[in-house]
Amino acid sequence: MDVFNKYESNVRSYIRSFPAVFEFAKGSTLTDENGRDYIDFFSGAGAVNYGHNNDYIKEKLIRYLSEDRILHSLDMGATAKREFIEFYEENILKPRGFDYKIQFPGPTGANAVEAALKIARKATGRTGIFALMGAFHGMTLGSLACTTDADSRAGAGIDLSGVTHLPAPYMFPEMDTLKYYETLLTDDHSGVAKPAAFIIEAVQVDGGVYPLPAEWLQGVRKLCDKYGILMIIDDIQAGADRCGRYFSFEYAGIVPDIVTVSKSAGGYGLPFAMTLMKPEIDVLKPGEHTGTFRGNQLAFVAAKAGIEYYLANDMDNEVCRKGALVREFLEKEIAPLDSRLQIRGIGLLWGIDFNAMPDPEISRTVMQKCFANCLVAERAGRGNNVLKIMPPLVIEDAQLLQGLEILRNVMKEVLA
Protein backbone atom coordinates (compact mmCIF):
# COMPACT_ATOMS: atom_id res chain seq x y z
CA MET A 1 0.00 0.00 0.00
CA ASP A 2 3.03 2.30 0.35
CA VAL A 3 3.01 3.25 -3.34
CA PHE A 4 -0.60 4.42 -3.20
CA ASN A 5 -0.08 6.34 0.04
CA LYS A 6 3.09 8.00 -1.23
CA TYR A 7 2.19 8.88 -4.81
CA GLU A 8 -1.57 8.79 -5.31
CA SER A 9 -3.75 11.80 -4.57
CA ASN A 10 -5.57 12.15 -1.27
CA VAL A 11 -8.84 12.13 -3.23
CA ARG A 12 -8.80 8.32 -3.45
CA SER A 13 -11.66 6.88 -1.44
CA TYR A 14 -12.58 3.21 -1.92
CA ILE A 15 -9.06 2.04 -1.09
CA ARG A 16 -9.62 3.51 2.36
CA SER A 17 -12.68 1.33 2.89
CA PHE A 18 -11.19 -1.75 1.27
CA PRO A 19 -7.44 -1.73 2.12
CA ALA A 20 -6.22 -4.52 -0.12
CA VAL A 21 -4.39 -4.71 -3.44
CA PHE A 22 -6.61 -6.69 -5.79
CA GLU A 23 -5.14 -8.67 -8.65
CA PHE A 24 -7.80 -11.04 -10.01
CA ALA A 25 -11.57 -11.04 -10.32
CA LYS A 26 -14.03 -13.61 -11.58
CA GLY A 27 -17.80 -13.70 -11.35
CA SER A 28 -18.61 -12.47 -7.86
CA THR A 29 -15.16 -13.01 -6.36
CA LEU A 30 -12.29 -10.56 -5.95
CA THR A 31 -8.81 -11.90 -5.20
CA ASP A 32 -6.01 -9.83 -3.69
CA GLU A 33 -2.31 -10.15 -4.44
CA ASN A 34 -1.90 -12.50 -1.49
CA GLY A 35 -4.44 -14.94 -2.92
CA ARG A 36 -7.22 -14.06 -0.48
CA ASP A 37 -10.74 -14.27 -1.94
CA TYR A 38 -13.51 -11.78 -1.18
CA ILE A 39 -17.22 -12.02 -1.96
CA ASP A 40 -18.22 -8.95 -3.95
CA PHE A 41 -21.36 -7.17 -2.73
CA PHE A 42 -20.14 -3.96 -4.39
CA SER A 43 -20.05 -4.67 -8.16
CA GLY A 44 -17.77 -1.75 -8.95
CA ALA A 45 -20.46 0.66 -7.69
CA GLY A 46 -22.87 -1.03 -10.10
CA ALA A 47 -20.55 -1.26 -13.11
CA VAL A 48 -20.17 -5.06 -13.32
CA ASN A 49 -23.71 -6.43 -13.09
CA TYR A 50 -22.78 -9.35 -15.36
CA GLY A 51 -19.85 -10.34 -13.16
CA HIS A 52 -16.12 -9.83 -13.35
CA ASN A 53 -14.54 -11.18 -16.54
CA ASN A 54 -17.78 -12.64 -17.85
CA ASP A 55 -16.67 -15.42 -20.21
CA TYR A 56 -19.25 -14.70 -22.91
CA ILE A 57 -18.41 -10.99 -23.10
CA LYS A 58 -14.67 -11.59 -22.76
CA GLU A 59 -14.63 -13.90 -25.77
CA LYS A 60 -16.25 -11.19 -27.90
CA LEU A 61 -13.68 -8.63 -26.78
CA ILE A 62 -10.69 -10.90 -27.38
CA ARG A 63 -11.93 -11.75 -30.87
CA TYR A 64 -12.43 -8.07 -31.72
CA LEU A 65 -8.93 -7.21 -30.51
CA SER A 66 -7.31 -10.16 -32.26
CA GLU A 67 -8.72 -9.00 -35.60
CA ASP A 68 -7.18 -5.53 -35.31
CA ARG A 69 -10.60 -3.91 -35.49
CA ILE A 70 -10.80 -0.16 -34.93
CA LEU A 71 -10.79 0.88 -31.26
CA HIS A 72 -11.04 4.66 -31.35
CA SER A 73 -13.11 6.60 -33.85
CA LEU A 74 -14.67 9.57 -32.03
CA ASP A 75 -18.21 9.74 -33.46
CA MET A 76 -17.32 8.57 -36.95
CA GLY A 77 -19.09 5.57 -38.40
CA ALA A 78 -17.82 2.17 -37.28
CA THR A 79 -19.22 -1.32 -37.59
CA ALA A 80 -19.19 -2.05 -33.85
CA LYS A 81 -21.22 1.08 -33.13
CA ARG A 82 -23.70 0.34 -35.92
CA GLU A 83 -24.16 -3.25 -34.69
CA PHE A 84 -24.75 -2.02 -31.15
CA ILE A 85 -27.30 0.62 -32.19
CA GLU A 86 -29.27 -1.82 -34.33
CA PHE A 87 -29.24 -4.48 -31.60
CA TYR A 88 -30.21 -2.01 -28.87
CA GLU A 89 -33.09 -0.61 -30.90
CA GLU A 90 -34.48 -4.06 -31.80
CA ASN A 91 -33.99 -5.80 -28.46
CA ILE A 92 -34.26 -3.12 -25.78
CA LEU A 93 -36.10 -0.04 -27.05
CA LYS A 94 -38.68 -1.32 -29.54
CA PRO A 95 -40.02 -4.19 -27.37
CA ARG A 96 -40.79 -1.59 -24.70
CA GLY A 97 -42.39 0.81 -27.14
CA PHE A 98 -39.65 3.40 -26.58
CA ASP A 99 -38.80 5.79 -29.41
CA TYR A 100 -35.48 7.37 -28.46
CA LYS A 101 -32.58 8.89 -30.32
CA ILE A 102 -29.23 7.85 -28.85
CA GLN A 103 -26.42 10.25 -28.01
CA PHE A 104 -23.00 8.89 -27.09
CA PRO A 105 -21.36 11.52 -24.87
CA GLY A 106 -18.08 11.01 -23.05
CA PRO A 107 -17.94 7.55 -21.46
CA THR A 108 -19.02 8.42 -17.90
CA GLY A 109 -22.40 8.63 -16.22
CA ALA A 110 -21.77 12.24 -15.23
CA ASN A 111 -21.19 13.09 -18.89
CA ALA A 112 -24.52 11.50 -19.82
CA VAL A 113 -26.18 13.72 -17.22
CA GLU A 114 -24.36 16.81 -18.48
CA ALA A 115 -25.66 16.08 -21.99
CA ALA A 116 -29.19 15.54 -20.65
CA LEU A 117 -29.16 18.92 -18.88
CA LYS A 118 -27.93 20.68 -22.03
CA ILE A 119 -30.64 19.03 -24.13
CA ALA A 120 -33.39 19.94 -21.67
CA ARG A 121 -32.28 23.54 -21.37
CA LYS A 122 -31.91 24.06 -25.10
CA ALA A 123 -35.15 22.26 -25.99
CA THR A 124 -37.26 24.28 -23.53
CA GLY A 125 -35.42 27.59 -23.52
CA ARG A 126 -35.46 27.46 -19.72
CA THR A 127 -32.48 27.08 -17.41
CA GLY A 128 -33.71 25.78 -14.07
CA ILE A 129 -33.74 22.13 -13.03
CA PHE A 130 -35.77 20.35 -10.35
CA ALA A 131 -33.97 17.53 -8.50
CA LEU A 132 -34.67 15.58 -5.35
CA MET A 133 -33.01 15.74 -1.97
CA GLY A 134 -31.00 12.55 -1.61
CA ALA A 135 -30.00 12.62 -5.28
CA PHE A 136 -26.66 11.64 -6.72
CA HIS A 137 -26.16 12.51 -10.38
CA GLY A 138 -22.40 12.91 -10.75
CA MET A 139 -19.37 14.99 -9.79
CA THR A 140 -18.88 17.34 -12.75
CA LEU A 141 -20.26 20.82 -12.11
CA GLY A 142 -23.61 20.48 -13.87
CA SER A 143 -24.35 17.03 -12.49
CA LEU A 144 -22.95 18.01 -9.09
CA ALA A 145 -25.39 20.91 -8.94
CA CYS A 146 -28.12 18.25 -9.07
CA THR A 147 -26.41 16.12 -6.42
CA THR A 148 -27.21 16.83 -2.76
CA ASP A 149 -24.46 15.09 -0.77
CA ALA A 150 -22.77 17.88 1.20
CA ASP A 151 -19.27 16.40 1.06
CA SER A 152 -19.46 15.96 -2.70
CA ARG A 153 -20.73 19.51 -3.22
CA ALA A 154 -18.02 20.93 -0.99
CA GLY A 155 -15.38 19.79 -3.47
CA ALA A 156 -16.70 22.03 -6.25
CA GLY A 157 -14.94 25.16 -5.04
CA ILE A 158 -17.66 27.27 -6.62
CA ASP A 159 -21.33 28.05 -6.07
CA LEU A 160 -23.56 25.36 -7.56
CA SER A 161 -26.66 26.98 -9.01
CA GLY A 162 -29.52 26.47 -11.41
CA VAL A 163 -31.13 23.61 -9.47
CA THR A 164 -34.04 23.61 -7.01
CA HIS A 165 -33.92 20.60 -4.69
CA LEU A 166 -37.29 19.25 -3.61
CA PRO A 167 -38.15 16.82 -0.81
CA ALA A 168 -38.23 13.18 -1.89
CA PRO A 169 -41.54 11.39 -1.17
CA TYR A 170 -40.07 9.21 1.60
CA MET A 171 -38.83 12.20 3.59
CA PHE A 172 -42.24 13.42 4.74
CA PRO A 173 -44.73 10.52 4.42
CA GLU A 174 -47.58 12.70 5.65
CA MET A 175 -46.91 15.32 2.97
CA ASP A 176 -48.40 15.40 -0.52
CA THR A 177 -45.12 16.16 -2.28
CA LEU A 178 -46.75 16.24 -5.71
CA LYS A 179 -49.12 18.97 -4.54
CA TYR A 180 -46.17 20.87 -3.11
CA TYR A 181 -44.30 20.66 -6.44
CA GLU A 182 -47.38 21.89 -8.30
CA THR A 183 -47.75 24.77 -5.84
CA LEU A 184 -44.19 25.86 -6.64
CA LEU A 185 -45.18 25.95 -10.31
CA THR A 186 -48.50 27.76 -9.95
CA ASP A 187 -48.16 30.10 -6.96
CA ASP A 188 -46.99 33.47 -8.23
CA HIS A 189 -45.29 34.01 -4.87
CA SER A 190 -43.40 30.72 -4.74
CA GLY A 191 -40.22 32.40 -5.94
CA VAL A 192 -39.47 29.39 -8.14
CA ALA A 193 -39.51 29.58 -11.93
CA LYS A 194 -40.75 26.74 -14.09
CA PRO A 195 -37.76 24.49 -14.80
CA ALA A 196 -36.54 22.93 -17.99
CA ALA A 197 -36.55 19.44 -16.48
CA PHE A 198 -37.09 17.31 -13.41
CA ILE A 199 -34.24 14.81 -12.97
CA ILE A 200 -34.97 11.74 -10.84
CA GLU A 201 -33.46 8.38 -9.95
CA ALA A 202 -36.30 5.84 -9.84
CA VAL A 203 -34.26 4.21 -7.09
CA GLN A 204 -32.09 6.57 -5.09
CA VAL A 205 -29.01 4.42 -4.56
CA ASP A 206 -26.35 6.64 -3.05
CA GLY A 207 -29.13 8.52 -1.29
CA GLY A 208 -29.70 5.42 0.86
CA VAL A 209 -31.40 2.79 -1.36
CA TYR A 210 -34.89 4.23 -1.70
CA PRO A 211 -37.11 2.75 -4.46
CA LEU A 212 -39.54 5.57 -5.18
CA PRO A 213 -43.24 4.59 -5.29
CA ALA A 214 -44.60 3.74 -8.73
CA GLU A 215 -47.68 5.91 -8.25
CA TRP A 216 -45.48 8.85 -7.25
CA LEU A 217 -43.34 8.48 -10.40
CA GLN A 218 -46.55 8.33 -12.42
CA GLY A 219 -47.70 11.51 -10.69
CA VAL A 220 -44.45 13.28 -11.61
CA ARG A 221 -44.87 12.15 -15.21
CA LYS A 222 -48.36 13.70 -15.29
CA LEU A 223 -47.11 16.87 -13.64
CA CYS A 224 -44.31 17.23 -16.19
CA ASP A 225 -46.76 16.70 -19.05
CA LYS A 226 -49.20 19.23 -17.61
CA TYR A 227 -46.62 22.01 -17.30
CA GLY A 228 -44.32 21.25 -20.24
CA ILE A 229 -41.38 20.07 -18.13
CA LEU A 230 -39.05 17.35 -19.41
CA MET A 231 -38.72 14.27 -17.22
CA ILE A 232 -35.18 12.90 -16.96
CA ILE A 233 -34.60 9.52 -15.37
CA ASP A 234 -31.03 8.88 -14.24
CA ASP A 235 -30.75 5.12 -14.79
CA ILE A 236 -26.98 4.95 -14.38
CA GLN A 237 -26.58 2.91 -11.20
CA ALA A 238 -29.97 1.22 -10.83
CA GLY A 239 -30.32 0.23 -14.50
CA ALA A 240 -29.07 -2.70 -16.62
CA ASP A 241 -31.42 -5.12 -14.82
CA ARG A 242 -30.27 -4.27 -11.29
CA CYS A 243 -33.90 -3.88 -10.22
CA GLY A 244 -35.29 -6.90 -12.09
CA ARG A 245 -36.11 -5.04 -15.31
CA TYR A 246 -33.64 -3.66 -17.83
CA PHE A 247 -34.57 -0.08 -16.93
CA SER A 248 -35.09 0.73 -13.26
CA PHE A 249 -38.21 2.79 -13.94
CA GLU A 250 -40.13 0.06 -15.76
CA TYR A 251 -41.98 -0.96 -12.60
CA ALA A 252 -43.77 2.40 -12.73
CA GLY A 253 -44.89 2.07 -16.35
CA ILE A 254 -43.64 5.53 -17.30
CA VAL A 255 -41.82 6.80 -20.38
CA PRO A 256 -39.26 9.51 -19.54
CA ASP A 257 -38.35 12.21 -22.05
CA ILE A 258 -34.63 11.63 -21.43
CA VAL A 259 -32.79 8.66 -19.89
CA THR A 260 -29.15 8.65 -18.81
CA VAL A 261 -27.38 5.30 -19.03
CA SER A 262 -23.89 4.14 -18.06
CA LYS A 263 -22.07 1.77 -15.65
CA SER A 264 -23.23 -1.83 -16.37
CA ALA A 265 -24.70 -0.80 -19.71
CA GLY A 266 -21.06 -1.16 -20.81
CA GLY A 267 -21.29 -4.89 -20.22
CA TYR A 268 -17.79 -5.56 -18.92
CA GLY A 269 -17.00 -2.59 -16.71
CA LEU A 270 -15.65 -0.67 -19.69
CA PRO A 271 -16.35 3.09 -19.80
CA PHE A 272 -19.61 3.59 -21.68
CA ALA A 273 -22.50 6.05 -21.52
CA MET A 274 -25.60 7.02 -23.45
CA THR A 275 -28.17 9.78 -23.26
CA LEU A 276 -31.51 8.67 -24.71
CA MET A 277 -33.97 11.34 -25.80
CA LYS A 278 -37.28 11.58 -27.57
CA PRO A 279 -36.66 12.53 -31.23
CA GLU A 280 -38.40 15.91 -30.96
CA ILE A 281 -35.88 17.12 -28.38
CA ASP A 282 -32.77 16.03 -30.29
CA VAL A 283 -31.79 19.68 -30.48
CA LEU A 284 -28.02 19.89 -29.96
CA LYS A 285 -26.15 20.99 -33.05
CA PRO A 286 -23.17 19.01 -34.41
CA GLY A 287 -20.29 19.37 -31.97
CA GLU A 288 -22.29 21.07 -29.19
CA HIS A 289 -21.43 18.21 -26.86
CA THR A 290 -18.30 16.24 -27.63
CA GLY A 291 -15.88 13.84 -25.95
CA THR A 292 -12.67 12.25 -27.18
CA PHE A 293 -13.67 8.77 -26.03
CA ARG A 294 -17.28 8.73 -27.21
CA GLY A 295 -16.07 6.38 -29.94
CA ASN A 296 -14.71 3.56 -27.76
CA GLN A 297 -15.52 0.67 -30.07
CA LEU A 298 -14.46 -1.99 -27.56
CA ALA A 299 -17.15 -0.68 -25.21
CA PHE A 300 -19.75 -1.02 -27.99
CA VAL A 301 -18.73 -4.67 -28.41
CA ALA A 302 -18.98 -5.31 -24.68
CA ALA A 303 -22.28 -3.42 -24.38
CA LYS A 304 -23.90 -5.48 -27.14
CA ALA A 305 -22.54 -8.73 -25.68
CA GLY A 306 -23.84 -7.74 -22.25
CA ILE A 307 -27.36 -7.37 -23.58
CA GLU A 308 -27.04 -10.67 -25.44
CA TYR A 309 -26.03 -12.32 -22.18
CA TYR A 310 -28.90 -10.62 -20.33
CA LEU A 311 -31.45 -11.87 -22.87
CA ALA A 312 -30.06 -15.40 -23.15
CA ASN A 313 -30.02 -15.99 -19.40
CA ASP A 314 -33.53 -14.81 -18.47
CA MET A 315 -31.95 -12.34 -16.11
CA ASP A 316 -35.12 -10.41 -15.30
CA ASN A 317 -36.60 -13.46 -13.61
CA GLU A 318 -33.26 -14.53 -12.11
CA VAL A 319 -32.74 -11.13 -10.50
CA CYS A 320 -36.26 -11.17 -9.07
CA ARG A 321 -35.74 -14.71 -7.75
CA LYS A 322 -32.41 -13.87 -6.11
CA GLY A 323 -33.82 -10.61 -4.83
CA ALA A 324 -36.53 -12.59 -3.05
CA LEU A 325 -33.81 -14.69 -1.37
CA VAL A 326 -32.11 -11.51 -0.14
CA ARG A 327 -35.38 -10.02 1.09
CA GLU A 328 -36.25 -13.20 3.00
CA PHE A 329 -32.81 -13.39 4.61
CA LEU A 330 -32.79 -9.73 5.63
CA GLU A 331 -36.29 -9.91 7.08
CA LYS A 332 -35.70 -13.15 8.98
CA GLU A 333 -32.03 -12.91 9.96
CA ILE A 334 -31.05 -9.23 9.99
CA ALA A 335 -34.10 -7.14 10.90
CA PRO A 336 -34.75 -9.04 14.19
CA LEU A 337 -31.24 -8.17 15.44
CA ASP A 338 -32.41 -4.67 16.37
CA SER A 339 -35.81 -3.02 15.95
CA ARG A 340 -34.13 0.25 14.94
CA LEU A 341 -32.74 -1.22 11.73
CA GLN A 342 -34.56 -0.41 8.50
CA ILE A 343 -34.46 -2.65 5.43
CA ARG A 344 -35.19 -1.36 1.92
CA GLY A 345 -34.60 -2.59 -1.58
CA ILE A 346 -35.64 -4.00 -4.92
CA GLY A 347 -34.18 -6.69 -7.18
CA LEU A 348 -30.53 -7.19 -6.20
CA LEU A 349 -30.18 -3.75 -4.65
CA TRP A 350 -30.73 -3.57 -0.89
CA GLY A 351 -29.82 -1.33 1.99
CA ILE A 352 -29.60 -1.78 5.75
CA ASP A 353 -30.19 1.60 7.39
CA PHE A 354 -28.41 2.24 10.71
CA ASN A 355 -29.44 5.89 11.04
CA ALA A 356 -31.71 5.24 14.03
CA MET A 357 -28.88 3.61 15.97
CA PRO A 358 -27.22 5.72 18.69
CA ASP A 359 -23.65 5.07 17.52
CA PRO A 360 -22.93 7.11 14.36
CA GLU A 361 -19.93 4.88 13.56
CA ILE A 362 -21.75 1.56 13.67
CA SER A 363 -22.20 1.25 9.90
CA ARG A 364 -18.48 1.92 9.40
CA THR A 365 -17.62 -0.76 11.96
CA VAL A 366 -19.90 -3.28 10.24
CA MET A 367 -18.37 -2.48 6.84
CA GLN A 368 -14.84 -2.83 8.17
CA LYS A 369 -15.53 -6.11 9.93
CA CYS A 370 -17.28 -7.45 6.83
CA PHE A 371 -14.15 -6.66 4.84
CA ALA A 372 -11.97 -8.35 7.46
CA ASN A 373 -14.19 -11.41 6.94
CA CYS A 374 -13.79 -11.23 3.15
CA LEU A 375 -17.03 -9.48 2.20
CA VAL A 376 -16.85 -6.23 0.19
CA ALA A 377 -19.84 -3.95 0.73
CA GLU A 378 -19.95 -0.15 0.68
CA ARG A 379 -22.01 2.46 2.51
CA ALA A 380 -24.30 5.21 1.27
CA GLY A 381 -27.05 7.57 2.37
CA ARG A 382 -27.37 10.16 5.09
CA GLY A 383 -24.32 10.04 7.29
CA ASN A 384 -23.07 7.14 5.18
CA ASN A 385 -25.18 4.99 7.49
CA VAL A 386 -26.77 2.66 4.95
CA LEU A 387 -24.90 -0.54 4.09
CA LYS A 388 -25.50 -1.43 0.42
CA ILE A 389 -25.98 -5.00 -0.76
CA MET A 390 -25.30 -4.92 -4.50
CA PRO A 391 -23.69 -8.16 -5.75
CA PRO A 392 -23.17 -9.00 -9.42
CA LEU A 393 -26.44 -10.27 -10.87
CA VAL A 394 -24.75 -13.55 -11.84
CA ILE A 395 -23.81 -14.48 -8.27
CA GLU A 396 -24.57 -18.11 -7.41
CA ASP A 397 -27.17 -18.74 -4.71
CA ALA A 398 -24.66 -20.44 -2.41
CA GLN A 399 -22.21 -17.53 -2.60
CA LEU A 400 -25.01 -15.00 -2.16
CA LEU A 401 -26.16 -16.74 1.02
CA GLN A 402 -22.56 -17.12 2.21
CA GLY A 403 -22.09 -13.35 1.91
CA LEU A 404 -25.35 -12.69 3.74
CA GLU A 405 -24.30 -15.06 6.52
CA ILE A 406 -21.00 -13.18 6.91
CA LEU A 407 -22.99 -9.97 7.20
CA ARG A 408 -25.36 -11.50 9.79
CA ASN A 409 -22.49 -12.82 11.91
CA VAL A 410 -20.67 -9.49 11.81
CA MET A 411 -23.80 -7.58 12.78
CA LYS A 412 -24.47 -9.97 15.66
CA GLU A 413 -20.96 -9.31 16.94
CA VAL A 414 -21.13 -5.55 16.52
CA LEU A 415 -24.62 -5.13 17.91
CA ALA A 416 -23.78 -7.28 20.91
N, C-alpha and C positions, 0 to 999 in steps of 0.2 A: 504493500500500500504506500510505501515511501515515495514512489515516483508520482503518484496522483497527488499526495499531500504537498510535495515539493514544487511541482510544475503546473498542476492543473488549477484553474481559477477556483476561487472560493464559491462561485455560483453553483458548483456541482451539488446535487441534492440526494438523489437516490442512493448513491454510494455511502452516504451517511446512515441511511436506514438499513442498507444491506451490505455490510462491510466484508465483502468477499471479492475475489478476482475470478470471474466466471470465464470458462474456456469452451465448454460444449453445451449444447442444448438440443433436446429431442422431445417432440411431443409436448408433454406437460412437465418435463424434468429439466432443471438447470444443473450443470455440473461445474464446480469450481476447479481451480488449477491443482488442488490437492486431491481431486477425485471424489469429493463429497457431493452427494446428490441432494437437490432441494426440490420439493413439490412447488410448482408455480401457480399461485393464486393471484398473479399480478398481470400476466399476459402482455408485458411491455406497455402498460397503461392502456390496454385494449388494442394493441397493434398486431397481435399474433393470435387471433381467434382460431385459426386453423392449425395451431400448434407450431412449435419450433421445427424448422427444417422438414416441413411436410413433404413426404416422398413424392407425391403426385406433382406438386407445384415445382419442387426442386428439379425433377426430371425435365420439365418444360424449360426451365431456366438454363440448365446445363446444355440442352440441345440447342437453344437459341445462341448461347455463347460459342458453342463449338462450331457453329456454321458461320461465324464472323458476321452476324447480322448487325444492323446499325443499332447503336446504343443511345446516341444523343442526336436529336434532330430539332430542338426547339419546338415550334408548332408547325413545322413542315409536314407534308404527307409522309406516312410510313406504314408499312403493312401491319405491323404489330398494333399500332393505334387504330387503324381501320378495322382490324379483326376484333379488337376489344369493343369499339363503339357498336358495331353490328351485333355482337353477341349480347352486350348489355341492353341494347334496345329491345332485342327479340326475347330475352330471357328474364330480364328484371323489370324494365319499364312497361312494355306493352301488356304483359299479363296482368299488371296492376291497373291498367288504364291510365298510366301516367304519360303525359305528352311534355317532355322536357328537352330543351337544348342543353348541351353539355359543354361547360367551359373547363379547361385544364389550366388552373393557375399554377403558381409555384407548388412544390410537392408537400406542403404542410397543411394541417388543418387550419391553422391561423390564417394562412394565405387564402384558403377557400372562404373563410369568413370575411376577410378584407374585400375579396371580390364581390361577395354577396351584398355587403354594405354599399359598395360603389354602385352596383346595379340598382339597388333599391332607391338610392338617393337620386341617381340620374333618371330613372324611370318615372319617379313621382314628382321630381322637382322640389322635394322637401329634404331637410337635412337631419331632423331628429330621429332617434331610434328609441323604441321601448324595449327594455330587457327586464328580466326577473332578478330579484334578490336571490342569491344562491347560485347564480349563473357562472359558468366558466366557458369562455369562448376563444381563449387564446392569449398570447403574451405580446403580440405586436400592438402598436398604439391604438389602432381602430378596434381590434378585437378585445384589447385590454380595457378599453373604455366600456365595453359591454360586460366585462367580467367584474365580479363584486368582491372577490377575496382581497382583504386589505393588504396582506403581505405582497401579493402579486402587483397590486396597483402602486404600492409604495416604490417599486423598482422603476417606475416610468420616468421619474425625474421631471415631470411636466404635468400640468393640469390635464385631466382626462375629461373631455366634454362631449356634448352632442347626444348623450344618452340619459334617458329618464328610467331609473330602476323602480320597478313596481313590486309589491309584495307577492310572493308565490302563494298559491292556494293553500298549501299546507301550513303556512305561517300563522294564519288567523282563521281557524276552522269555522268560527262563528260569523265570519265576514263574507259578504258577497263580493268577491274580488272583481268579478266581471262587471258588476254594477259600478264599482269604484272606478274601473278603467274607463267605462263609458262616461261617467261623470267628468273625468279629466278631459274627455274629448268634447263634451257638450256644454259644460259650465263656462260661461265667458269670464269667470273670475278664478278659474282653476290655475291660471298662470302657466299652463302646459299647452304647447302647440301640437297640432296633429302631426304624428311622426310619419316618416317614410315607410317604416317597417317595424314589426314586432318580432324579435328574435327569441326563440325558445328552444330548450332541450326537452324533448318529450319525457326523458328521464334525466333528471339532474344527477350527474354522477359525482363530480368533484364537489358538488354542493352538499353531498351527504347521502346519495343513493335515494332519490325521491322519484318514483314513477308518478307523473302527474295524471290526475283522473281523466279518463276518456271524455266524459261529458264536459269537463272544463276546457279541454283542448278543442272540442267541437264548438263550445261557446266562443272561444277566441277566434276560431275560423269565421264564425258568423259575424262577430264584431268587426273583424278586419274587412270582410266583404261589405258590411254596411257602411263603413266610413272610408273605404278606398285605401286601406293600409295593406301593405304586402306582408304576408306571413312567412317568416324564415324559420325552418327547423334545422337546428344544428344536430346532425346525426353522426358526428365524428366519432365519439367514444361509444355510444350506445347502439350504433348501427352494425351492419354486416352480421346480422342474425344473433347478436348478443342477447336480445330480448325475446327470441323465439320467432321472430319474423325478420325478413331481410332488413327492412327499415324499422326503426324503433317506434315510429308513430303509427304504424299500421293498425295497432290495437284500437286506435281512436277512429279509424275510418275517415281520416281527413286527407286532403290534398294540399300541401303547402305550395306557395308561389315559388319559393326558392328552397333548396336543400343543400346543405354543405356536407361533404363526404370526405373521409380520409381514413387514417389508421388502418384497420383490418381490411378496408376495401382494397388495399394494395396486395392482399393475398399472402405475402411472405414476410411482412414487416419491412418491405421496401418503401421508401418515400413515395407517396401517391396521394393526390387530392383532386376532387371535382367539385364544381359548383353547378348544380342543376337549376334551371330556371324555365318558367313557362315561355314559350316562343315570343309572345308579345312584349316581354320585358327584356329581350336580348338586345340591349341598347348600347352597350359599350362599343366604341369604334375600334377598328384595327389598331392594336398596340396600346390601348388605354389601360390595359392591365397585363403585364408581361412577367416572365420569370425564366431564367436561364435553363432551369431543369424541369420545365413543363413538358419536355419531350423525352422523358426517361423511358425508353422503349422496353427495357427490362421490367419496369414496373407494370407496363401494360400487359406483358406476357404473364406476370405473376397474378395480376388482378383478374384477368380472364380465367386463368387456371383455378384461382380461388373460388370463383363463382361456379365453375364446372364441378369442383369438389363439393361445394355446398349443395348443388342440385343433385348430384349422384348419390349423396349420402343421407338424404332425407333429414337435413340438419334442423329444419324447423321443428319437427317432431322430437328429434333427439335432444335439442336444447330444452324444450318444454318438459320432456321426461326427466332429464337430469336436474332441471330446475326444481321439479317437484321433490326429488330426493334431497336437495339442499334445504328447501323449505321445511320438509318433514324433520330433518335433523336439527335445524336451528330451533324449530318450535318445541321439539321434544327434549333436546339435549343442551341447548344453549340458553334459551329464554328462561327456563326454570332456575338457572343459577342465581339470578337476581331480578327481582320484579322491576327494577329501574332500567333494565336493558330494553332497547327497542329494536325490533327486527323489521327490515324493509327490503323489498326487492322484486325482481321480475326476471324470468329466464335464468341465465347464469350470471346474474349481476345482483349481488346482495350486500347489505350493509348491517353491521352491528353497531348501534349508536350507544356510546357511553356518556353522553352529555349530561344525563341526570345523575351520574355518579359523583360523589363528593371529591374524589381525587382527580384533578385535571390531567394528571400524567398517566392514568391507568391504561388508556388506549396505547400510548407509546410503550409502556411496559409489556403489554400483551404482544404488540408487534415485535418487539425485540426478542422476547422469549420464544415466539413462534419461529423467528429466524434462527435462533440458537438450536431449535429442534427441527430445522431443515424445512420450514414452510415460509415461503415468500408471499407476504400480503401487505399492501400499503394502507395508509389512512387518508381520510378526506373529510370534508364537511366543516361545520363550525368548530373552531378550536382544534381541528384535525382529530376529532374524537369519534369518528366513524371508521371502523375497520372494514375495508372492502374485500369481498370474496368475488374474484373475477378470473376464474381459471380458463385456460384455452377450452374452446367448445368441444374439442376432440378428446378431452380427458376421459380415461377409462373409469368406470364406476368404482372399482376397487381403490384406485388412486385418489379419486374424489373423496371417498369416505375416509381414507387414511388421512388426508389433509384436514378434513373436518374433525376427526378424532384428535389430531395434534392440537387443533385450536381449542377443542373442548377441554383437554387435559391442561393446557396452559391457562385457560381462563379459570378452571377450578383452583389451580395453584395460586394465581394472582388474587382472585376474589376471596380466597381463604385468609 
